[in-house]
Amino acid sequence: MQPFIFWNSPKDWVLSPTKDGVVFLAAAMFRIGRARYGEQWTGREAALTTLTPPAPLPTRWFEAKGEELVAARAVLTAFPEGVFVRPLEEWADFVVKPFAPPMLVKPLSPDEWALARERVQQILEILTTSEARWRDVVEATFALLKVGALETVLRPSTGGDYIPPSAALWNTDLKHVRTRFWNCEVALTNPFSQTEASQAESPPDGKFHKIFVTTKSLDAILAKVQNATLPAPAPETQSLPPPPRTTGRLAEYKRGIVEAVRKSPDGPPADWPQRDAYIRDVGYEKLRLPKDVAKSGYAAALREAAAQGIDHKWSRRRSKAQPTA
């Protein structure tokens, strides 16, 4: 089974009766993720990690290449109501199908282009933070399996008795067994083969074994995570983030202006954009600052330059200082 389908279909995972005292590894990893990340954990991390992210779009639509025009139109088509309304997995429908030739793509208006850039950025932020959380959970789970804190139990994919694994099953590096986490299975005939485990479809019956962990060992691990006795995960942006804060980007924006003033105190150099163009292109479009913040930030940066002792002739109202008599 393809990893995207597997991790996006938890209802199809193997269910084990409580009396068996085991939990399917995929379900156990989801519980570990929730314990480590709390409300930031969405349960979609593994599935989203398998998606191909869209490439960032250039600031101006007329600078875009053909495939970027196609991608911009595709993201608007995939998410007409916004990426927080429709499932992000719908992006998969566009990355696996051939795009129309660029010359057949309906032109985008400036407003549509700005909206496409915003949604592409939102998708990239969601995929990036989801991947970071999932990578952390995979690495933590592997470490626990390797030291035996999570006790492994195997069962043939088609059913049968649970069997204890070889003591050497996890005695390796993560890079040699990473594909075990794609479908939470292992081929006992060649347990460290990445080629066999990476096939899109499961091998013939009897070749793979499902991976389980004991309920007792999992509960002990979760208690430690929730009591913060295990290393706490690095804080991440929520997968459905609130409106982005501007503090860091505003500082970057103002820093660039102050540095330009420092290098050219007699006025903006010839290649410096007009004030309004700089506010629009750098502050609003590139750094995604609100227009009023970008506008006031420009004037504030010039005041900061003066406060730093830079005797400059830049005007807060005009892009170039008027020559002095």
VENVEN-V755198 format. One record per helix or strand of 2 or more residues. SS is the DSSP state (h for helix, s for strand). FROM is the first residue (numbers start at 1). LEN is the number of residues. If there is no record, write none. Layout:
ss->SS from->FROM len->LEN
ss->SS from->FROM len->LEN
This chain:
ss->h from->3 len->5
ss->h from->10 len->3
ss->h from->18 len->3
ss->s from->22 len->3
ss->h from->25 len->16
ss->h from->45 len->5
ss->h from->61 len->3
ss->h from->66 len->13
ss->h from->88 len->8
ss->h from->102 len->3
ss->h from->110 len->38
ss->s from->152 len->5
ss->s from->162 len->3
ss->h from->174 len->3
ss->h from->180 len->4
ss->s from->185 len->3
ss->h from->188 len->3
ss->h from->194 len->4
ss->s from->208 len->7
ss->h from->215 len->12
ss->h from->247 len->17
ss->h from->275 len->12
ss->h from->291 len->17
